[in-house]
Amino acid sequence: MQRRTIFLFLLFLAVLSGLSSCREDRFSDDPSCRLRFSADTLRFDTLFAERGSATKLLKVYNDYSNRLKINSITLDGKSFRVNVDGVAADSCGPLVLHAHDSLLVYVQSMVEDAASAAPYRVTGQLRFELNGHRQAVGLEAWGRSAHRVGASVISRDTTWTGELPFLVFDTVTVAEGATLTITEGTTLYFTNRGGLQVYGALRCEGTVEKPVVMRGDRSDCMNTLPPLPYDLSPGQWRGIRFRTSSDNRMAWTEVRNSSDGVVLDSTALPQSLELDHCRMSNATGCVLTQRGGTLRLLSCLLYNAAENVINVQAGTCELVHCTVANYYGFSWSSRTGSSLRIANYMHTDRGDLLPTDVTFSAVNCMVTGAWTNEFTIDQADAGGTLDYTLRKCMLNKRLSDISAHYDNCIFNGKSGFVFEDWEEGEHPFLYDFHLTSASSAVGGALKSAAESCPLDLDGKDRTADGQYDLGCYAYR
């Protein structure tokens, strides 16, 4: 009796499974059936003409208990490319979509050049035909034209202007005796192989309203939570390296998201670089490295590096009304250096220690960040000299290190930056270094130095209210 009961139960399960399987194997011809899509429109960020976008994924769902036959999938739009379940084609079908299953469609945009100074919009559709009914998913991308620059040598005086941006694919070298001038409002987009190497001179002539911008070429986001724009991610291009050049000046210029930032590379004098009201940020190495020559920074903001934000290893360096901060923190890359480091030696390519001479001064500056000690002195007894003075500065610094080198400085005060008051996750990966009323930097600056550099990084008169604040921004 027990065996008979078990047999009947198993037979019932088999019949039930067979009926279910039959239902799932049937094709539905109901004209009311509709596919469900993961998005009604796929949108691509602004792309340079004739450069492919990152691939976006569209999922197509069958929410029914029967199979669906998709008669055709057709692409309408010459600026897009489609891959359906591993097959690249502008049209395909018929396709079977099983019950409660999904289909993967990969879409990429390749925008044609419209020779337009302004971004331009292109659209398309991905059309699905099912049981005599048509559905469509919209496709949208923005394109822009650019001057395309590959590996090249600028051997005579050259001016780049801002009617169109520049897309730099490889290293551009400014030869000895030549000057590259970049006018206000000009943007340089670099691919991961792109960079500048200067043996002659570089002159960036931005303004507060129209800065010169140097950045990576990608405008889409990384696959992170929350999504991280590539424009906020370090290591997107190689950076700028000054060799034996002199008379370099970068005014109202933004340099961000490179590997090595800006490097003053040669110990040969009279190599010189002035950074006047510049923003530099997000490097996988250092934001600014000095290995010789003369370097002067006026009202600059430099922040976030995996190594040091500023690393002075040789030469003469002067900072006036600058904010140097390190809050670098990405899950794939750890931070190893302080905001500001000065050392009287460097290592040669063979790893040998080379003694150097360093003269460093800072006035009315902020050197801060997430670490307790953000200003490090690395002095070797190998013959090099190191002379440094900080006057009227606010520093994250161990009190045990304090000496006569620090004149009327504030140690471990409250930075009071605007972004520190944001709620967690309110503006991910963004920083606002303007001062709040709670900042220890408010009212702590030396008047004569403020009057010698009267405009803050917003272009406002830092002396107008008779209150002189530390750093690149005046408190308002």
HUDA-V104805 format. One line per field, one symbol per residue. ss: DSSP state (H for helix, E for strand, C for the rest). A space follows every 50 residues. Layout:
ss=???
This chain:
ss=CHHHHHHHHHHHHHHHHHHHHHHHHCECCCCCCCCEECCCEEEEEEEECC CCCCCEEEEEECCCCCEEEEEEEEEECCCEEEEECCEECCEECCEEECCC CEEEEEEEECCCCCCCCCCEEEEEEEEEEECCEEEEEEEEEEEECEEEEC CEEECCCEEECCCCEEEECCEEEECCCCEEEEECCCEEEECCCCEEEECC EEEEECCCCCCEEEEECCCCECCCCCCCEHHHCCCCECCEEECCCCCEEE ECEEEECECCCEEECCCCCCCEEEEECCEEEEECCCCEEEEEEEEEEECC EEEEECCCCEEEEEEEEEEECCEEEECCCECCECCCCCCEEEECEEECCC CCEEECEEEEEEECCEEEECCCCCEEEECCCCCCEEEEEEECCEECCCHH HCCCCEECCEECCCCCEHHHHCCCCCCCCCCCCCECCCCCCCCCCCHHHH HHCCECCCCCECCCCCCCCCCCCCCC
